[in-house]
Amino acid sequence: MGLGLAICQYASSEDVDTNLDRIRNAVGSLDADLYLFPELFVTRYGSGRFDAKNAEEIISGIAKERDVAIATGIPVRDGDRLFNSLALFLPDRTVRYDKLYLANFAPYNEDVFTPGKAPVMAEWKGIRIGLEVCYDVMFPELHRHYAKNGAHLILVSSASAEKSRFAMETIVPARSLENTVYTAFCNNIGEGPAGPFFGGSALFTPLGQKPEQLGNYEGVLLANIEEETIAEARSIRHHLDDLREDIDWS
């Protein structure tokens, strides 16, 4: 049992319809409960085009028709504000997380976006899920917040260039281990504004291990999220039980 997860490391196009077809085909050909795609997959990271057309309506329809959850990076306009979002489309609703920590340092430039204001969680098939986007994972309080609030799995939709490989391959497993949660990391591939994306998508276990990792090529990782595995990890590593609320940090 558990939650079947498909981490879809696909290269996206500047053509929104092409990317929607890739989502539709993945859901139609793979057997999973939850499908995860990279950061801004719907319009392609770095394209400079942020018109997602009617993508939200279409993806929501796919999720409802197939009775699955689909998490994908998508730009979202709200009035005169633009958000770099990770939307989780469930059969009966859509949950949207807006990236809290925007990457505005070389070689990245996300100054067209407005930063989000709050973490977001959802539940699917009995698994509690936290949402993050790329640079967010460098801030440990976000993963910790989710873990303290019962998360089993944290989704990280990413557009990390080769220059960020060491940082991501160091930090992401550490976030899983220190919080004893699963972390699904789905990165872009192909050329980006900061050079080539490094791929490297993986599912990190609650002990920070990665049984399998994709390279710099298109591919899908299929895995199961098991509550029993989390319980076993927490019987070994007591980080959450040993948290203290009485420390004076001033």
C-alpha positions in Angstrom: 0.0 0.0 0.0 1.1 3.6 0.4 1.1 6.4 -2.0 2.4 5.7 -5.5 4.6 8.6 -6.7 5.9 9.4 -10.2 8.7 12.0 -10.3 8.6 13.2 -14.0 11.9 14.7 -15.0 10.8 16.1 -18.4 12.2 18.9 -20.5 9.5 21.5 -21.0 8.8 23.6 -24.1 7.8 27.2 -24.5 4.6 25.9 -26.0 2.1 25.4 -23.2 0.0 22.9 -25.1 3.1 20.7 -25.7 3.7 20.6 -21.9 0.1 19.9 -21.1 0.2 17.0 -23.6 3.3 15.6 -21.7 1.4 15.8 -18.4 -1.7 14.1 -20.0 0.5 11.4 -21.5 2.4 10.7 -18.3 -0.8 10.3 -16.3 -2.2 8.1 -19.0 0.8 5.8 -19.3 2.1 5.6 -15.8 0.6 4.0 -12.7 0.8 6.4 -9.8 -1.3 8.3 -7.4 0.7 11.5 -7.5 2.7 13.0 -10.4 5.4 15.6 -9.8 6.9 17.9 -12.5 9.7 20.6 -12.4 9.6 24.3 -11.6 7.5 26.4 -14.0 7.1 23.3 -16.2 3.9 24.6 -17.8 5.6 27.6 -19.5 9.3 26.5 -19.2 11.6 28.1 -16.7 13.5 31.1 -18.1 11.3 31.5 -21.2 10.1 35.0 -20.2 6.6 34.0 -21.2 4.2 33.6 -18.3 0.9 33.1 -20.0 -0.3 29.7 -18.9 -3.5 30.0 -20.9 -6.1 27.7 -19.6 -3.6 25.2 -18.1 -5.1 25.2 -14.6 -8.5 24.2 -15.9 -7.0 21.5 -18.2 -4.8 19.9 -15.5 -7.6 20.0 -13.0 -9.7 18.1 -15.5 -7.0 15.5 -15.9 -6.7 15.0 -12.2 -10.5 14.7 -11.8 -10.9 12.3 -14.7 -8.0 10.0 -13.7 -8.6 10.4 -9.9 -5.0 11.3 -9.3 -2.9 14.2 -8.0 -0.7 16.3 -10.2 1.9 18.8 -8.9 3.6 21.1 -11.4 5.4 24.4 -11.5 3.2 27.1 -13.0 3.2 30.9 -13.2 0.1 32.4 -11.6 -1.2 36.0 -12.1 -3.2 37.6 -9.4 -4.1 41.1 -10.4 -0.8 42.9 -11.2 1.2 40.3 -9.2 2.9 37.3 -10.7 3.8 34.2 -8.6 6.2 31.3 -9.2 3.9 28.6 -8.0 3.7 24.9 -7.4 0.1 23.9 -7.9 -1.2 20.6 -6.5 -4.2 19.5 -8.6 -6.4 17.1 -6.7 -9.6 15.5 -8.1 -11.8 17.8 -6.0 -9.7 20.9 -5.5 -6.5 22.7 -6.3 -3.9 23.7 -3.7 -1.4 26.4 -4.6 1.9 27.3 -3.0 3.7 30.4 -4.0 7.5 30.3 -3.8 8.6 32.0 -0.6 12.3 32.6 -1.4 12.9 33.9 -4.8 16.4 33.4 -6.4 17.6 36.8 -7.3 21.3 36.2 -7.4 23.7 35.2 -10.3 23.0 33.2 -12.3 19.3 33.4 -11.5 16.9 36.3 -11.8 13.3 36.0 -10.5 12.6 39.6 -9.9 9.4 39.5 -12.0 7.8 37.4 -9.3 6.2 38.4 -6.0 7.3 36.2 -3.1 4.7 34.1 -1.4 3.6 34.6 2.1 3.0 31.2 3.7 3.7 27.5 3.6 1.0 25.2 2.2 0.1 21.6 3.0 -2.5 19.2 1.6 -3.5 15.6 2.1 -3.9 12.9 -0.5 -4.5 9.1 0.0 -3.8 9.6 3.7 -0.3 11.2 3.1 0.2 14.7 4.3 2.2 16.7 1.8 4.2 20.0 2.0 5.1 22.1 -1.0 8.4 23.9 -1.8 10.0 25.4 -4.9 13.8 25.1 -5.5 15.6 27.8 -3.5 13.1 27.3 -0.7 14.8 24.1 0.3 17.9 26.2 1.4 15.9 27.5 4.4 15.5 24.8 7.0 12.6 26.3 8.8 10.2 25.4 5.9 10.9 21.7 6.0 10.8 21.8 9.8 7.5 23.6 9.8 6.0 20.9 7.6 7.5 18.0 9.6 6.2 19.5 12.9 2.7 19.8 11.4 2.6 16.1 10.4 4.0 16.0 6.9 5.0 12.6 5.5 6.2 13.9 2.1 7.6 17.2 0.9 7.6 18.0 -2.8 10.4 20.2 -4.2 9.8 21.4 -7.8 13.1 22.8 -9.1 15.0 24.6 -11.8 18.6 24.1 -10.6 21.5 24.7 -12.9 24.7 22.6 -13.0 26.3 25.4 -10.9 23.9 24.5 -8.1 24.4 20.8 -8.2 26.6 20.5 -5.1 24.4 22.7 -3.0 21.2 20.8 -3.9 22.8 17.3 -3.6 24.1 18.3 -0.1 21.0 20.1 1.3 18.1 18.1 0.0 19.0 14.7 1.7 19.9 16.6 4.8 16.4 18.1 4.9 14.9 14.7 4.8 17.2 13.2 7.4 16.9 16.1 9.9 13.1 16.0 9.7 12.6 12.3 9.0 10.4 12.9 6.1 10.4 11.9 2.4 11.5 14.6 0.0 10.7 14.3 -3.7 13.1 16.5 -5.7 12.1 17.0 -9.4 14.5 19.2 -11.3 14.5 20.6 -14.9 16.8 19.3 -17.6 18.1 20.9 -20.8 19.3 24.5 -21.3 18.2 27.2 -19.0 19.0 30.9 -18.5 21.8 30.0 -16.0 23.3 27.3 -18.1 22.2 23.6 -18.3 20.0 22.2 -15.6 21.6 19.2 -13.9 18.5 17.0 -13.6 19.3 14.6 -10.7 15.7 14.1 -9.6 15.3 11.7 -6.8 13.2 10.6 -3.8 15.1 10.9 -0.6 14.0 8.6 2.3 13.3 9.8 5.8 16.9 8.8 6.6 18.2 10.9 3.7 19.0 8.0 1.4 18.3 8.0 -2.3 17.8 4.5 -3.7 17.8 5.8 -7.2 18.6 9.1 -8.9 18.1 10.3 -12.5 21.0 11.8 -14.4 20.8 14.7 -17.0 18.2 13.0 -19.2 14.5 12.6 -19.4 13.0 10.0 -17.2 10.6 9.0 -14.5 11.2 7.6 -11.0 8.4 5.5 -9.6 8.3 5.0 -5.8 6.0 4.3 -2.9 5.5 6.6 0.1 5.0 4.4 3.2 4.0 5.6 6.6 5.7 2.6 8.1 9.1 3.7 6.7 8.7 7.1 8.4 7.8 5.4 11.7 10.8 3.2 11.4 13.1 6.2 10.6 11.7 8.1 13.6 12.4 5.1 15.9 16.1 5.5 14.9 16.4 9.3 14.6 14.6 11.2 17.4 15.0 14.7 16.0 11.4 15.7 16.1 10.8 14.2 19.6 13.9 16.0 20.9 12.9 19.4 19.7 12.9 22.0 22.5 10.6 24.9 22.8 12.1 26.4 26.0 15.5 27.5 24.6 16.2 31.2 24.8 17.7 32.2 21.4 17.9 35.9 22.1 
